[in-house]
């Protein structure tokens, strides 16, 4: 497949932005991003069926804006599938692992490229940001960058994500992910603590997450000028939304 030439840009960065986001932290070897993600850990995480879900929901070869790309766990398979990817993350250490895509360093909620894309991708449960202002900013960024006839793909948390705790599942062949706790810390906001264990290393991440039922999620889309087109998976975790004409 033809890949875009690597282009790397910074947008909306300032000296203070690299400070940890309030309520977010991480531990373990290597660099830790402002929202508590460990770069070396994310480089180990396996790719599941996300690229196939995305490819099945959008036109082949579409231009795709990936918000919160991390180390390129989904970026690289999407490039291999023929998509033209612009990958955005606020962490320079994460973006340094991305190959073959145009990359932009920026907080998602402050991004304004002045461009429109066939597909805007907001995965990794980012729509559940603990801050309502950040959530609005994320969805406004999606709406601002999607083409009039394009779509926004959003990955939601499972409906029992905050109640089926503690829980654990394997990571690849030798790792373990454990959601250890989800503790209420403010109205409608939980602090979630996750542990990742491998034979040679251990990481933790603590972050803020705002659970949303279907009605609240769809209302948040409406406020951003988006509307659900289709729930793509039976568990309603993956959603395709469309911009609403004004």
C-alpha positions, 0 to 999 in steps of 0.5 A: 500500500502507498503510505503518506510521507512522514510529516511532523507538526506541532500545534497548540503546544506550550511549555506548561502543556506537558505537565500531568493532567489533573487526576491522571498519573502512571507508573512503570518503566519509560516515559509517562504521558500527561494522561498517565499512559506509559509509552513502552507499555502501549508499544507492547499492547496487541492490536485487536479487531479495531482496524477491521471494525473501522475498515468495515464502516468507511470507504476504502482509501478514505482520508482519516484523522486519528485522534489520540494515536499513541504509538500507532497501534491502530495507525500502522494497520490502518495504513496497511489497509490503504487509509491516508492517516493523519495521526494526532497525539499530545505526547512527543514520545508517543508520536516518535513511534509512529511511522508512515503517517503524517503526525501532529502533536497537539491536545485533541480538544485544541486541535484546528487543522483547517482541514476536513477528513472523510473519517475522524476517529476518536477511539480508546474511550476518550469520549468518556473524559472526566471533564465535561469541558474536555469532552465537549472539546473532543467532540467539537474537534471531531465535528470541526474536522469531518467532511460534510459527507464524512463520518466520525467513529467513536469507541465507547466504554462497555456498559459495565465498565465501571461496575464489573470491577475488579476484572482482568483479561490476558494481554497477548501471550504473556501479559495481564490487564487488571481493572482494579478499581473505579472509585467515585471522586466527583458527581458522575466521575470515577477514578479508574485504576488499571494495572498491567503485568508482564514477566519483566515489567509492571505498569499502572495507570490512573485516570478520570472517566465519566460513565455515559449511558446511551441517552447521555452519549447521544445527547453529547453528540447532539450538542456537538452537531453530530448524530448516531448513524449506526452502532457498529457492534452488538455491544454498542461500543463502536459507533458511527456518527454523522455531522448534522447539517446546519 
